[in-house]
Amino acid sequence: MSTPPTHWTSRFLLAFALLGTLLHGVPAPGSEPVDFAKDVVPLLQKHCLACHNDQVRDGDFSLSRPSDLVDLGYVDTTDPDSSHLLELVTPIDGTAEMPKDGAPLSSGERAVLRSWIAAGAEWDASIRLEPAVAADLDWWSLRPIASPGIPSPGISANGAEHPVDSFLDRQLRQQGLIANAQAEPRVLIRRLTYDLTGLPPTPDQWKQFRRESRQDFDTAWRRLVDRLLATPAFGEKWGQHWLDVARYAETHGYDKDKPRPNAWPYRDYVIDSLNTDKPYAQFVREQVAGDALPNTAPQAIAALGFLAAGPWDFIGHQEVGEGKLDGRIAKHLDRDEMISAVFNVFQSTTIQCAQCHHHKFDPIRMQDYYRLHAVFAAVDRADRVYRGVSRQQRQEQAALESQINRLEQRQRAIADPIDRQIADQTSQIDHRIAELKEVFGATQQPQFGYHSQISQTAAAPKWVQIDLGQARNVREIRLVPAFDPFGGIGAGFGFPVRYRVQASNDAEFGDSVRTLVDATDRDQPNPLTRPVHVVNDGSPFRFVRVTATKLRERTDDYIFALGEIEVIGDDGSNLASRRNVTAKDSIESGPRWGRDNLVDGIFYRELTDDRAMAELRELQRQRVAIESDLRSPEVIEQLESIRAEIRDLRKQLQAFPPGDVVYAVATQFEPSGAFVPTEGAPREIHLLHRGDLRSPGDLMTPGAPPLWNTANERFFDSQDWQERDARKRLADYLVQKDNPLVWRSITNRLWQWTFGQPLVATPNDFGRGGERPTHPELLDYLSARLRDDPNQSLKSIVRLLVTSRAYRRSSEHQPASAAIDQQNTLLWRANRRRLTAEEFRDSLLAISGALDRRRGGPSFRDFVIEKPEHSPHYEYHLHDPRDPKSYRRTVYRFVVRSQPQPMLTTLDCADPSISVPRRDESTTALQALTTWNHRFVATMAERFAEHLRRTAPDSAADQVNLACRLAWGFPPDPMQRDVLLHHLQAYGLASFSRVLFNTNDFVFVD
């Protein structure tokens, strides 16, 4: 809810509004003429319009409405120096009152305002003011991609013949840097194999490369590159890069974080697309509009898992629904997540910043943002069939569904008017029936019960006790919490924070006391409406007592309350019913609160009036009679005939093969709770003032930001458009040849995934809030090369990068070069890196001989799910690390949002709840403890030890040599061999293996 502006805010807004009024006056003598468009407009754009425009009206004011405040007198054209406007922008004691957030006006700018006021403060109505940044396309990432010529190698030690080296070497020369020499072959093969496949090189790979490189190293290197690019492991490694950015996981996130068992086909789509080297434009188009493309392939529908990959609010969509504000907010945030993903990932653009106001830094207006909402206005995230059903079967299914829809419409046309008549004639009857049912205790939620006297401290002792009349065999005691609707107090009112439940045959509880539950050592959660069950072994007793040792706080005091105590005997009956209740104290407040309410069998009061029962039966008879009168036999027969037809058609639908299912965006799916499909009908999208759903503005149609081409602004000229067409238009927009963002974005990512650091340090933000490229001409050269390649091959760019001399440099530190370029921005050396979390795990599996190379399909689970029906708990400590079903590559792991895998998280695995363009690489003590002590590491050490025993059974020295070749890719030097051999002989193979897993030569890639 808006609040009245403070006095100074009001003055500021009124003053700046008056800048836009059409005032006429006499110019001050000697004043210089001011051009409104040339002098005043830029000033207002710079200082005012970011907060005062059509969409952002701070203080409910916009400079687009200059006539709103004509007569308020904030500008005095006859005496400009007395204008309150100038007072607001003129510093007093060094500080100006306005602009509130931003640099103050210079003396020259204030002089322009004064001259403009003196000249009459005339406003050219033909000029529409917008924030300067919203119209400024002059930024490096928005300019057309240049096609720079490859620099001449010039004078360099080695001569640069490779285009990548030509660009890099030029800057090295300019900075006086000398590039490192080529790394050793054993270092290079390990670097390349990990970078392209995420796995260590095998001894056979190393032998083949060494044999080929003796003849011609460059040729051998290119052959190795081609072999690695052709292996399925390439897509698995680089697919993980993409999934990091795409915020992929297999649970919803948010409060309940339920599983998505059908998310994995999107993961497989990404891996397969990279392995088959799918043209990049096609890769983009399928992930935005795969179901709208000509001759849609099954995998193109699986690609739509990209839009659904992020978090999803189960409660907001399925339990609340669009009928309530919270449900509409959930839908709005869902679309925002899709929009952000598309533009952050494909365009490196922070579109989401335009939700509440025009983008502060980039030329993106609120209209642009909400037009994108319209693009996704009809889709939701749900399971949908993508493969296994033929085109003919899909057509037949669609025909059956159409028949069912027509029959259901006919059924509603007949039944709805009758149902409304019945509701009108039975409303009072239904109301009275509900009252009588409540009287007879039909409600399931307890409302009232026992309530102690109020205490001022939580430690005040309270107890309540039930006398069963004689010693009885007891199976269970149920403590039912109170539920008080008065004042919204709600469930669990007064349930003790700490308590004990005791039984005895002594009313004073002096002798033979048995404690059934002792919950006095720690605070207990509020059970809300759930009864607390206390199990007894069946032994008899007469008295049961509940003692509260710590009371629950009310507002400023403490009380003890319970709704009901049930004592269940061997036969299942409630032995406490109508029994005598005593307590240390009780408020005994009318029918709502009293000791006897604990054992009355209902939760308010019980009436057994025969007349009330007779009234209930008569009302029920009357209701049946009304329904019979309004639903004639002919109508009943007609409705039953329609229902029979619908049942038959549904059976025919069920006879079709179900097909493979993917969790993706969909317009048709099985309704669940409040979550129902749109059937392709777009929701209305309005431009929202300050991003508030309660302040809708203009109705929006699909479109996209005119970042490089104003023709993109609107996709359709009217409201008559199809949902799929809107997403297809967006996909076309993204992959246009003249779109400079999409090609620069993916090229920057390819560079980062190859060299370890991007050319633009902010891969998801190429706007003014991000960084500029370190090598802009090189970025454009590679971007143009990818864009203009007929195959738009990502592998071709990767091949180009890894065959450069820059990629093959050693990572050796050179003090002289580091003094000039400490961060290695200019790539005078290779970047040494630690194995990623996935690489570490996969490498342990690979070298121990345990790795399961099966590809694709449902993900393995390295956890046990508990309480899956409500809010699942993903318990990793219950998983057996010896289970071979979990020995697949880590990319095939079931990824959980709320409870990430502990070992992988410690090793800087990506957070799947957000787009992660660059992973952290931290160094912590916990990482060392994890790589030494984790159960999985210990299990793999045992497997590796057994593998060494089988392969080299006769010699400990041979075992050391083989282990190092497998783990490091090369044999140990003499000193390393002696140290490792001593450890193996002293502590055994398993301990030796764990040591090897923690050596720098294993954990780091040089």
N, C-alpha and C positions, 0 to 999 in steps of 0.2 A: 504494500500500500504506500502510495506516495505521501510525503510529508511537506508542509509548507516550507518554502525556501527561507533560509536565514536572510536577514536584512541586507548583508553585503552581497549575497548571491543574487538577490532580487535586483539590487542596483546594477550589478554587472550585466545581468541578462537584459535588463531594460536598456541599458546604455548601448550594448552591442546590437540589440535589435534596432535601435534607432539609427544605426549606421545604414540600415536598409530602407529607411523611409524616404519618400520622395518629398524632400523639403526644398523650399526656395528662399533664397535670401540674397543679401548684397555682399559680394566678396569683400574681404578686408582690404583696406588700401595697401597697395604694394605687394599683395600676395602673389606667388607664382601660380600660374594655371596648372591644375591637376587633371590628368586623364584618368577617369574612373577605371576603365578596363586595364590600362597599362600600370597605373600606380596603386590604386586602392584595392582592386581585386586580388593581386598577389599577396598583399599585406594581410587581408582577411583570410585568404586561404592558408597562409602560413601560421597565423596565430589563433584563429577562431573556429574555422570550419570543421576541424576534427571532432569538436564536441557540440557543434551547433549546426546541424544540417537536417535534411529531410528525415533521416532515420534515427539519428542520435540528437535528441533535443534536450540536452542537459538543462535542468530548470524549466523544462517544457517550452523551450525556445529554439527556433531555427532561423538562420540567416536567409533561408529561402522564402521567408514570409515577411518581407520588409514593411508591409503596410499594417502589420498587427498593432504597432505601437506609435502611430503617427503623432498623437497629441500628448505624449508623456513628458516632453520637454527636456530630454537628456542631452540634446544637441541645441546649442544656441547659435544660430547662423549670424546673428547681429553682433555677438560678442563671443567669438570662438574660445577665448581663453577661460571663460567662465563655464564652458561646457563640462558637465559632470563626466562625460566620456573621457575627456583628457585627464581629469583627476584620477580616474581609475587606472589608467595606463601610465601615469607619470610617477616615477619613484619618489617615495618619501623616506628619508633616512636610508636610502640605497635600495629600497624594495618597493615594487609596484604591486598594487592589489590584484591586478589582472595583467596578462593571462595567469590563471591560477596554477596550471601545470605546464610550464614551458618557459623558454627564454623571454625576457622582457623586451618590449619594443625599444629599438634604438632611438636616439634623438632624431635621426633623419626620418624614421617611420612616424614618429609622433608629429613631426613637422608636416608630413604628407597629410595626416589626419586633420591637422589644424587648417591647412590650406583647403582641403576638401570641404570642411565644415564652413569655412569662410566663404567659399564659392557657392554655397547653397546646399551642400551634401546631396547633390542629385544622384539618383540611382538609375542606371540604364536597365530597364525592365527586360530587355532582350538577352541579357547575360544571366546565365544560370550558374550559380556558384557551387562548386564541389571542392572537397579537400584536395589540395594540390597533389598529394600522393596518389589519390584515386584515379587521376588522369595521366600519371607520369609513367610512360612505358620505357623511358630511357634508363635501362638498367641492364647490366651485362647479360643476365640469364634470359632476358626478354628480347634482346636483339637477335636478328637472324644469325644462324650459324654460318660463320665464315668458312671458307675453304682455303686455309693458308697454305702456301707452298712449303715444301719440306726445306728447312734451313740447310744451307751448304755446310758440309762437315767442317769447313774451315781448317784451322791448324790445331790439331789435337794429337795426343800421343798415339792413339790407336786408329784414328780415322773413324768416322761414324757413317756407316752405310745404311743402318736400320733407321726407319723414320722416327721411331720412338726415341732412339739415342740421339738423333739429330736435334730434336727439340730440347731434350734434357741437357745434352752437352753444351749447347749454346748458353744456357743459363749458368751452367757450372763455370764455363770460361768467363762469363761476365762477372761472376763473384770471386774469381780466382781460386776455385776449388779443383782439386785433383780427385777424380773418381777412383775408388778402390779397384784393384785387379779382380779377375774372375776367381770365384771360390773353388775349392777343391772339388773334384768330381763326386766324392762320397757325400759332401755337403749338398751339392746341387741336386743329386738324384733324390735325396731325402726331402729337400725343400720342395721340389717339383711334385713329388708323389703325394706329400701331405697337402700341398696347396690345391692340387687338382682332384684328389680322391679322398683326402682325410684319413688315409691309412699309411702305415709304414711300408717302405719298399721291401719286397721279399728277396731272399738270397738269389733266387732265379732272375728276378728283374735286374738286380745289381750285376750279376754275372753277364747277362746279355748286353747291358749298357757298356760295361767295361770292355767286353770283347769288340763291340762295334766302334767304340770311341777310339780304339787304338789306330784305326784306319783314318777316320775323319771325325773329329769331335762334334763339329757343327751338324753334320749329317746325322750322327748318332743321336744328338740332342733333339733334332726335329722328329726323328723316328720315335723317340721316347715320348715326346709331347703328343704325337698322334696316337700312340698306343694308349696313353692315359686318358686322352679326351674321348677315346672310343669305348672305354670300359664303363659299365653301368655305375661304377663307384663315383664317376664324375657327377652324374645327376644327383646322387645321394649327398655328396659333399656340398655342391653348389645349390642344391635344393634347400639345404638347411640355411644357407645364406638368405635365400628368398623368403623362407618361412619366418625367419627372424623379423624381416621387414613387414611381412604380411600379417603379423600378430596371430599366428596360427596356434591353436590349442584344441583340445578335445573335451573341454568342459566349458560351461557357460560363464563361469566367474560370478561376480556379485555374491549375494548372501548364500544362496543355496548351492551354487556351483555344481549343477547336475551334469552327468556325463553326456557327451555327444558321440554315441557309438558309430555314427555314420559320417564323421568328419574326414576320415582318412582318405577317401577317394580324391579329395582336393590335393592332399599331400602327394599322392601317387601321380596325379596330373602334372604337378610341378616337376617332379623328378623325371617323368617320361618326356615332358616337353624339353627339358634341358638336355637329356640324353639324345633325343632325336633332332636337336638343334632347330627347333621350331622357329620360323621367322618371328622376330620380336614384335612386329605390329600385330601379327595373329595372336601371339601370346597375350598381349594387352587386350585386344578386342574380345577374346574368349572369356577373360576374367571379369569383364564388365557386362557383356551382352552375348554370351555364348549361345543362349537359346534363341536369339533373334537374328542370327547370321544365316545366310543361305546354306542349305544342305547341312544343317546342324548335325555334328557328330556327337556321339555319347560323351566323349571326353570334354567337349566344349561346354556341356551342361555341368559336368563335374568341376570345370574351371570356375563356375559361379560360386564355389565354396570360398573364393577370395573375399567376396562381399560379405559373407557370413562368418568369416574366420574369427572376428573379434569378439569381445565380451557381449553378453546378452542378458538382460534383466528378466529372469524367469518370473519373479513376483509381479513386476510391473506389466508384463505382457499376458501372462497366463492366469494370474490370480486377481489382478485389479482390472485390467481391460480398458478399452478406449472410452467407456462410458463415464469414467472419472478422470479428473485432472491428472492424477499421478500416472494413470495409464497412458494418457496423451503425451505426458512428458517423457515416458519411457519410449514411445514411438518416435518422438522428436529426437531424443538422444541416440536412438538406434540409427536413424537416417544420418545424423551428424557423424556417427562413427564410420558409416560407409563412405560418406563424402570425404571425410578426413583421410581415410585409407586410400581412396583413389588418388587424391591430389598429393598427399604426402609421399606415397610410394611411386606413382608413375610420373608425377610432375615436379616433385621436390618443392611443393608449394603449401604453405600453411593457411589453407582456405578457411579453417575453422575459426580463425581470428576475426572473421567478418560476421559472426553470428549476432552480436549485440550492437555493432557499430561498423562503419566502414573500416577496412583494414588500416591499422595505424602506419604501416610501412610500405605495403604493396598495393598496386592498382586493382584492388578487389573490393567491390561495393557489396552492401547487404543484399541488394537485388540479385547479384550474381550468386551469392551463397544460397538464397532461398529458391532460386530457379533450379539449383541442383537438388534441393529437397523435393521439388516437383518431379525430378527425374526418377526418384526412388519412392514416390508416393504410394505405389500400389504393391510393393514387395515387402515380404517379411522373411525371417530366417526360419527354415523348417526343412524336414526331410522331403526329398523329391526323387522320383525315379529318373535315372539317367542312362541306363543301359539294360539290355536284356529283353526289351519289348520292341517288336518290329514297327515300322511306320504304319503298316496296315492295322496292326493291333492297336496302336495308339489312336488311329482314326476311329476304329470300332469302339474303343473305350470312350473317346470323346462323344461319340454319338449316343452311347448308353447314358453317359452323365448328363447330356443335354435332355434326353427323354425324362430322366429322373427329376431334373430341375423343373421341367414343364409340369410334371405330375405334382410335384410339391407345391408349385405356385397355384395349381388348380385346387389342391387340397386346402391350402390356406384361404383361397377365395371362398370356399364353402364353409370352412370351420370357423374362421376368425369372426365373422359377424355373429354367429351363434354363440361363440365363447364370450364375446363382448356383452351380449344380452344376458347370458347366464351370470356373468360377473356383476352386471348392474343389479340384477334381481336378487342376488345372493350375498351382496357385500355385507349387509347388516347381519345376516345369518352367520357368515364366515367369521365376522368379528366376535360375535357372541360365542361361537364354538371354540375359538381360540382362547377366549377368557375362561371358559369352563375347563378346557384341557389343561390350562395352566393351574387352575384350582386343584385339579386332581393329580398334580405333581408330574405332569408329562414332560416338563423341561429336563434337559440333561445337565444343565449347568447349575451348580449350587449358587444360591443367592444370599442366604442369611444363615446364621448359626450362633455359635458362642462367641462372646466378645468380652475380654477382661476389662477391669478398671484401667483407666489411663495412668501411665507412669511417666516420670520425668527422666528416667535413665533406662538404657537398654538392658542393664544387668538385674533389674527388679525381678524377683522370683515369681513365676506364675505356673499354675498347674490346673488340670481338669481331669476328672476321674469318673469312670463308669462302673457301677455295681451290676454284675450279671445275675445276681440273685443267689447263685450257688456256683460252685466250681464246675466249669464246663470245658470240654475239649475244644480247643481253638486252633484253627488252621492258619488264619491270616487276620491282620488288622489293617484297615484302610483309613488313612487320614485324608479327608476330602477338604481341599482349601476352600475358604470363603470366597464368594463372588458378590461384591457389593456394587450395584450400578449407580448408587447415589453419588453425584458429583464426579462421576468418571473414575472412581477409585479402582474398580476393576478386579481382575482375577488375582488370587493369592493374597488378598488383603489380610494383613496381620499374621501371616504364616511365620512361625518362629525362625529366626536366623540360625539358632542352635537349640537343640532339644534332645530329650531322651524319651523312649517309650519303655515302660516297665510293667510287669505283671506280678501279682501277689494274691495270697488268700487272706492277707491282713489289711483291713481297711486303712490302717495308719501307715502301711508300708514300712513297718519296723522289722518284721521277721520274714524270712523266706522270699526275699525280693529277687526277681529275675529281670535282668535288663535285656530287652529284646533288640533295641536299637540304641546306640550311643552316638549321637551326632553333635557332640559338644566340643570336639577338639578343633573344629574349623567351621567357618561360615558356610551355610548351605544355600544353594540357589533357590529363588522363588519358583515353586512348582507350577504357578499359575493355575490352570484348570485341571492339571494332572494329579490324580490321587497318589499319595505316597503309600506303597505297599510294604507292610511289615510281616514277614513270614515267621510263623511259630512251628515248633516240631509236633504239635498236636497235644502236648501235655496240658492238663487242666489248670485253670485258675479262675478266681471269682472277680477280682478287681483288675482293671487296666488303667494306668495313669500316664498322661502325656505332660511332661514338665518342660517348660520353655526356660532355657538358661540365658538366652540372649534374644531380646525382643526386636521385632521389625519396626523401623521408624515410620511414623506417619508424617505429619508436617513439622511440628515442633515437639512431638512427644512420641511415646512408644506404647504399643498394645500387643496383645496376643489374641488371635481369632482363628477359629476353624469352622468350616461349613457343616461337617458331619463326621462322626466316627462310627465306622461299621466294624463289628467283630464277627468274623465268619467262622461258623462251626463246621464240623466234619460233613454235615449234610448240605452245606452251602447256604444255610439260612443265616440271617443277621441276628446274632444273639444279643446285640445291644439295643435292638428296637424296643422303644418305650421303657427302657430301664432307667434307674435312678442315676442322676448326674450330680456330682458335687464339684466344687472348684474353690481355689483359694479366694477368688473374687470374681464378680461378674456385673456388667452394667445393667442387665435385665431391662432392656429398653423395648417395651411393647412387643408386638409380634415379630419385629425384625431381629432382635438379638436377645438370647436367653439360653440358659444351660440346657433346657429340655429340647431346644432346636437341634442339638447334636445327635439326638436319637429318634427324631420324629419320622424318619424315612422319606421325608420330602425336604425341600430346601426353602420353603417360605411358611406355609401353613397347610393343613389338611382339612378339607371339608368332606364329610361323608353324607351330606344331605340327600336323601332319596329324591327330593323334588329337583335338586340340581341335576342328578343323574337322569331323571325322567325328561327334564328340559333338554339335555344334551341329545338324548335319543330322538326326541320329537324334532329338533332342529335338523338333525341328520336326515330324518325321513322327509322333511320339507325340501331339503336341498336336492335329494334324489328325484323327488316329484317334479321340481322345476326343470331339472336337466332332461327328464323324460318328456316333458311337454314340449320343450324347445328342440330337442333332437328327435325328430320323427323317425319311424322305422325306415322310411325311404332315404333320409339323409344318412342314417347310420349305415345302411347297406351301400350307399354310394361311396361314403368315405372308406369303408372296409374294402370295397372293390379297388379303389385307388391305392390303398396301402398294400393290397396283395400284388398289384402291378409293380409297385416300387420294390417290394421284397424280391420279386422275381428278377427284376432288372439288376438289383444289387447282387443276387446270386450269380448272374451272368458276369458281372464285373469281377467278382471274387474268383471266378474260374480262370481269369487271365493270369499268366505267370507274373509274380510280383515285380521282377526286375531288380536290378541293383539300385541302391538308394544312396544319395549323397546329401549331407547337410549343406544347404545352399540357400540362395534367395529364391522365393517361390510366391506365386499368387494363388495356388491351389494346394491344399493339404488338409489332413484330417483335423477338424476343430478339436480343441482341448481346453475346457474351462472357458475363460473369457477370450482365449486366443482363437480367432476365426479368420479365415482367408478373405481377401478382397475380391477374389475371382477376377482380378485384372482391372477392377474399377479404382482409379487413383483417388486417394484421399485429397480433400481440399488443402492446399498449402497457401498460407498467407505470410506476407512479410511481417515479422513480429517486432514491435517496438521494444527495444532493449532485449530482444530475445525472449520476451515473456509471452507465453501462450495465451495469457488473459488479455493481451493487447494486440489483437490481429489487425493488420493493415490490408494493403492491396492483395488481391488474389494473384498468385504467381503461376506461370506456365514454365515448362522445362527450358533450360538454357544453360550456358556456361560463361565463365568470365572471358571477356574479349581481350585476353592478355596480349595477343599478337594479331588478332583479326576480328574486327567489330562485327563481322557476319555471324560470329558464334553466339552472340548475345541471347538470341531467342531461337529455339529449335522449331517452333510452330507459331503460326499466325493467329490461332484461335485456341479455345479450350477443347476442341474436338481432336484428341490424339490418343494413340494407343501406348500402353505402358512399355511394351518391348521396343517400340519405335524410339521412345525417348532414350532408353539405355543404348540402343544402337547408335543414335546420333551422338551420344556422349563418347562412345567408343571410337567413332569416326573422328570426332573432334580431337581426341587424345593422340591419334597416330597420324595426323596430317603431316605431310612432309615439311610444311612451314612452321610446325610447332617446335620451337627451339628447346622447350623444357624437357619433353619426353625423351629426346635423344641424348641430351646432355646428362639427364638424370641417370639413365641406365649405364651410360659410358663411365660416369663417375663411380658407379657401384662396381662395375667390372674391374676398374683400376684398383679400387679399394680391396676387393676380394683377391686380387692378384698380388699387389705390392704391400698390403697391410695398412695403408693409409690412403685416403681419398685425395683427389686433386682439389675438391671442395670439401672443407672440413665438416660441413653440416649437410650430409647427404639428403636429409629430408627437408631442407630449407635453403632454396636458392634465392630467397628474397633479401630485402635490405636488412632483415634481422639475422641473416646468416653470414657466412664467410664468403669472400671472393676466391676464385680459383688461383692456385699457385702457378699453374701453367695454362693460361687461357687458350693460347693458340693450339697447344697439344690437345686440350680437351675438345676444341672445335674440330681439329683434324680427325680425331678418332670418332667423334659424333657424326660428322658428315660421312665418314667411311662406312659406318654401320648403317646409317639412314639410306645411303645410296647403293648399298650392296643389294643386288636383286634378291638374295636369300636372307638378307638382314640377319646374318649368322652371328650369334653371340660367341660361339666357339672360335670363329675366325678372329675376332678381336682378342680373345684370350690367347689364342695361338700367337698372334702378333706380339702381345705383351711379354709372354714367357720366352720368346725367342730373342728378345732384346738383350744387349749386353748389360743394361741396367738391372734386369731381373737376375742376372747371373753373377752380380758383384758379391764380394765377400761382405760379411757383416762386421768385419774387424773395425775397432774404434781407432780413429786417427785424430790425435789432439789438435793438430793444426786445422783440419777440416771442421772439427767440432767447434772450434773457437769461432768460426765464421757461420756455421749452420748447425747449431746444437741439436735441433729437432729433426735434422735430416730431411727438411722440407724439399730440398733440391735433389735428393736421392743420390748422394755421392757414395753411399754404401747401401747394402741390403738391411732390411729391418729384421732384427732377431725377434722372435715371438715365442710365447708359450703355447703348448698344445691347447686347443679349445677343450671344453668339458667333454664334448662328444668325441673328439679325437683321442683324448686320454682313455676314455672307456672303450672305444672301438679298438684301440691299439692293444690294450690288455687282452681283449678277446682274440684279436688276430694273432699275436705272437704266442699265445698259449694254446693255439689250435682249437679254440672253442667257438670261434665266430661262425654264426649261422648266416650264410649269404643269401638266404631266401629274400626275394624282393616283393614289395607291395603287400596289399591285403590289410586286414584289421591289425591294429597296433598291439604289441605286447604290453602287458601291465606289470610293472615292478612294484606293485602295492596290492593291498587287500582293501576292498571297499567295505566299510561298515556304515550302517544306517542309510542304505541307498534310497529308501523310499521318501526321505524328507530332505535333510541336508547331509549329503554324503561326507564321510570321513575317509580320507585316503591315507591308509596306514602303511608307510614304506617299511617300517621296522618289522612288520609281520611277513614281509616277502622273503622267500628263501632264495638267497643269491646263487644257490646251486641248481636252480630250476633252469634247464636248458631252453625252455620256451622264451626266456628273456635274454638269450644270447645273440639276438639279431642286432644290426647296426642301430645306433641310438636314434637316428632319424625316424625309425619305425616305432619309437616309444610312445605310449599313450601320455600325452602332455596335459597336466593339470594346472589350472591357473592359481587357485587359492592356496594349495599346498604343494609347492614345487618340490621336485626331487632333491633331497638334501645334499647329496654328494655333488650333483651337477650344478646346483645353485652356488655352492661354495666355490666351485671352479669357474664362476662367472658365466653360467649359462644365461641365455636371453630371457627376459621377463615376457611371457606370452600375452600379458594383458595390454601391452602397448607395442607400437612399432619400434623396433630396435635396429636402427641403421648401423650403429657401431657398438660393439660389445665393450664392456669394461675389461681391463686386464689388471686386476689388483694382485697384491702380494700380501698374504696374511698368514699368521701362525695357524689359523684353522685349516688353511689349505694343506699345509705340511702334515698336520694331524690326520686330515682326511685321506691323503694319498698314502699314508702309512697304515692307518688303523681301520679304515672303512671295511665293513664285512665283504663287500664286493672285491676290494683290492686283495684282501686275505684269501678269498676263494680263488681269484685268478692266480695268485702266487702259488697256491697248491697245484692248480692246473698246469701252470708253466713249469713247475718243478717236475711234475709227472711227465710232461712232454719232453723235458731234457733227459730224464732217466730212460725213457723209451728210445730216444734218438741217439744219445751218446752214453750208453750204459757203462762203459768200461773205464772212463777217464774223467776225473773232476776237471782237469785242465781243458779237455775237449768240451765239457759242459759249459765252462766259463766262456770259451771262445764262441760256441754256438749261441749262447744266450745273448752275448753282445752283438753278434751279427743280426740276430732277430730284433733286438730292442733298439740298437743304435744304428744298424745298417753297416757297421764296420767292426773289425776285431779290436780288442783292447791293445793299448801299447804295453810294453813290459811292466811298467810300474802299476798300471791299472790291473793287469792280469794278476800280479802278485797280491795286491790288496784284496781283490775279489776272490781269488782262490783261497786265501787265508780265511776270509769270512765264511765261504761255503763250507770249508772243512771244519770250521769251529762251530757253526750254527745251523748248518743244513741248507738244503736247496731252497726250501720255502722262504726262509729268512733272506737268503741271498737274492731270491727273486724280488722280494719287496724292496731291498736296497737298490736293485737295478731299476725298478719302476720309479724310484725317486732321484735318480741321477739327472744332472742337467742335460747330459747327452740324450736322455730319453724324453724328458719333460719339455725341452726347448727345441725349436727349429731354427737353425742358424741361417 
